[in-house]
């Protein structure tokens, strides 16, 4: 089952900073198919964003610096983001390092926070955000097929 328009709109609202719209859209995602599709979309968007921010040649110090910057942005982020987990999640985008030992909720929260930070740093306009979501959706559809 491919990613739905509602799943894509939910992620777009989050990345656009429309928290009320994101909550409203998220409340409409109910079934196992929605959960699976949205999870695949989030993962695809995360990997695309990490790939646009880092390369295989990026150093661990670059990853650590990025995570430290994100971690320092607000008290809410400091409370919600474990730096060691965040570093592992970023590095896993380029390696075959497993993340199976991480709690699914923590992994999702970490991906979402890092994804939002990368996208915020890119200062995308509406067209750029639409293009980013479209690319993530295409990759998610491949992952789901």
Secondary structure as GFF3:
##gff-version 3
##sequence-region A 1 145
A	DSSP	alpha_helix	5	15	.	.	.	ID=ss1
A	DSSP	alpha_helix	19	27	.	.	.	ID=ss2
A	DSSP	alpha_helix	32	53	.	.	.	ID=ss3
A	DSSP	alpha_helix	60	71	.	.	.	ID=ss4
A	DSSP	alpha_helix	75	80	.	.	.	ID=ss5
A	DSSP	alpha_helix	83	92	.	.	.	ID=ss6
A	DSSP	alpha_helix	104	122	.	.	.	ID=ss7
A	DSSP	alpha_helix	126	144	.	.	.	ID=ss8
###
